[in-house]
């Protein structure tokens, strides 16, 4: 019998948050080690994938970057289903983006059709801590208190521009997603199946 742990585990991770908080930049930094100063709004949803080794097994992370504009939120819900973890992102210089986390969390848990929403893997990222020309609008303690009130959700302050805490945050996201996946029915990447082209067929008596 084949060793199931040797197979690649597919993990779907969704990134949510208001427009402009840096969701695409965080994904690009983690997957491709790139950062662009030019802002380009995500249309609908996009994703990147990355193969990693996690706890002695291979995993393929599909990281979905969803649009933060209101007019695209109805489209985004279709991408929530089948997720193994969710990353909620706010901008530390934008209080409104932090206050929106409640709505994003509730919407995700409602549409993702999770069997146990209270234990679903969520991680909160406060992005843009590298920006020093604007006052920090969201104190670290306030964000930590919000996360604690939601059942102890992990919290990181990150910078996609300066590559601060990005690797650590996504490593934890992947670990939590894998643990959840091990408790659910196993879904693996498809393998090549060899089909015998010479199989004889019974004559048709039609």
N, C-alpha and C positions, 0 to 999 in steps of 0.2 A: 504494500500500500504506500503511495507517495507521501513524502513528508510535507504536510500542509504548511508548516511554518517556513518552508523554503520558497513558497510562492509569494508573489508581490501582492500586497494588500492595497486596494484602491480606497483612498480617503478623500471625501469631498468636504472642503472648507469654504464657507461663505464669509465675505467681508462686508459689513454694513456700517453706515454712518452718513451724516449729511454731506452734501456736495462740497468739495474743496478741503476736506479734512486730511486728505493724503492717502486714501485707500489704495489707489493705483500705484502711487510712489512706494508704499510699503511693500506691495506685492512685487514690483519690479526690483526693488532693492534685495528682497529675500531670494527671489528666483534667479535673477540675472545680474545681481550686483551692480545695478545701474541706477542713476538718479538724474532726472531732467528738471530744470528750472521752469520749463514751459508747462503751463497748465492746459490740459485738454480733458473736457468733461467726458465721462464714460457714457456711451449710448446703450441703454438697456443693460447688458451684462457682457462681461468678457472673462476669460480665465487663462491662467498659465499653469503648467504642471512641472513638478520637480520630483525626481527620484531620490529618496534618502534611505539610510539604514537606521532603523529604530528598534532598540531592544532586540538585537540579533535577528531582525528580519527586515526585508525590503518593503518599502511603502512608496506608492505613487500618490503624491499630493496633487489634487486638482483644486486650485485656489480660485474661487469665483469672486470677481470684482463687480459689484452691482452699482448701478447709477444711484446717486443720492438725491436727484431732483424729484420733486413730488410727482411730476407728470409721468415718471417711469416706475414709481413704486408698485403700481398694479402689475407691471410686467415682472418685477423682481420676485414676487411671491412664487411664481412658477418655478424659479430656480432654487427655492429653499428646500424643497422636498428631497429626501434622500441625503441630507447633509449629515456629516459626522461630527462637525464642530462649527462654531460661529465666532467670528471676531468682530467686536463692536469698537468702532474708532471715533474719537472726538479730537478736536483741535484744542490744545491747552490754552490758546489765546482767544478762544471763542466760546463764551459761556453757553450760548444757545445750542451749539453742537453737542455740548455735554448734556444739557437738559433734554435733548432729543433722544438720548440713549434709551430712555424708558419706552418711548414709542417704538423704536426699532426692535427692542427686545421683545415687547409684547407681540408685535406684528410677526416677527420671525417664529416665535414659539406657537403662534396660532396657525400659521400657514404651513409650517414644516411637518405638521401632523406627527409630532413625537409622542411616544407612548408615556414618557415620564418627563415632562417639561422641567420639573424642579431640579433634576439631576443632569440635564443636557449640558455638554461641555461648552461653556462660554468663556471668552477671555476679552478683557477691556484694554484698549491701547489709547493712551493720551499722547497724540503725536505733535510734532513741531516744537519739541523742547529746546531746539537749537536757536530758535528765533529770540533775539534779545532786544530788538528795537520796539517790541510791544509788551505791555504788562501782561503777566500771566493771569488769565481770567479764571482758571479753575485750579484752586489749591489742591495739592496732592492729597491732603487729609480728607477733603470733601469727596474726592473721587474714590478713595479707599473706603470711606464710610458707605457710599452708595453700593459698592461692590460687596461689602460685608453684609449689607441688608438684603442682597439678592442671593444669599446662601454661600458667601465666601468666594465670589468670582475672582480669579486671578487678575491683577492689574499691573500694567507696565507703562512707564513713560518712555516714549520712543522718539527717534528722529530718523526719518528716511534719508534726509540729506546728509547727516553725519554718521549714519549707520550705528545708531545707539540703541541697544536692546532689541533690535529687529530679529536677529538670529535666535536669541534666547526666547523671545515671545513666540515665534512660530514653532520652535522646537517643543515648547510646552503645549501649544495647540495641537501639534501632531501627536504627541504622547497621549493627551487626553482623548483625541479622536480614535487612536488605536485601541485604547482600553475600552472605549465604548463599543467599537467594532467587534471586539472579541466577545462581547456579551450579546451581540446580535447575530443573526444568521450570517454566515461567511459569504462574501462576494469577492471573487478574485478576477484579475484581468484574464481575458480569454487566452488560451494557448492554441497553438497550431494543431489542428486535427487532420490526420492523414486519412484520406478517403480512398478506398480500393476501387479503382476505376474498372477493374476486370470482373467484378462480381456478376455472376450469371443471373439472368432474369428469366422467370418462368414465362412461357409463351402465353400471349393473350388469347383467350377463347371467345372473345366478343363476336 
